[in-house]
Amino acid sequence: MIPLSDNSPLWGAGHASAGDPARFDGHDVTANDSSSVAEILDAIAPDAPALVLIDHLAAHPGQRISSDAIIAEFPDEFTNRHSVADSTSRINAPFSERGFRPLFYWWKSKNGEPSTYAMKHSVAAVVRSVRRA
């Protein structure tokens, strides 16, 4: 699958059926938000599955990665589709509370297919810069 560009209209279909659109009213993080991003990510346990997912998505910007592919890549952190989804729910609130959108987008599963997750290129650049610091 060809990676999505940051201006792809498919990003607008992300977060489908999330239930609370107000949670996603904010803006994508930018380089100007680096200190806030670092503070939020630093508050997460270093071995938390959520950080594994964030780092993986940041390493593959624009690529929609299925929960099944994430489980196959990281079987010690994720045992099933629910464990992937659960890890994502723990990281969204701190970003929303500061007026940011979640770091990644997701597309809800349909007809038994796995959900997919992706991170915009611009957001991935911010995440990679703060995670290396």
Order of alpha helices (4+ residues) and beta strands (2+ residues): alpha-alpha-beta-alpha-alpha-beta-beta-alpha
